[in-house]
Amino acid sequence: MTKPIEHTVSAWILRHTILVWFGILLNALFVIPLLFCPRWFLDLFNIPLDQLIWARASAGLLMIISVFYVPAAVDFVRYRANACIAVFPSRTFGATFFVLAVVLFGQPPGFLSIAFVDALIGSATLYCLIRIRRLEQQGLGTGLIK
């Protein structure tokens, strides 16, 4: 028994939406402590920083970036470009930047937590986007999706 392609595409869009919201939640786990108790949070990851304003500014920027993920999570069909931009450059840059900062420039390993979140969510949502695209192409070939 095979499922119609439209239902399968919808299932992958739902998976993508869940992953995007999960990524926003994970970002919030960084944003809230960095805004309200940055010293505690930075000490948790052994990240030294004298001027806490930079931690709070980073939290604010991460919050703004996370807001840009919302449209694709609310209406994937209308904001498909946002879904792609969330993977590249956003999540890809975050993961690459922090891995290189630790590996090449000797920054504290605590920064790898940020890289891990970006790599996990970015690769999972990229997989969903690829599956959706392939299913849509199959549907177009068979005439099931117009």
Secondary structure as UniProt FT lines:
FT   HELIX           5..36
FT   HELIX           38..44
FT   TURN            45..46
FT   HELIX           52..74
FT   TURN            76..79
FT   HELIX           80..85
FT   HELIX           86..91
FT   HELIX           92..103
FT   TURN            104..105
FT   HELIX           109..111
FT   HELIX           112..142
//
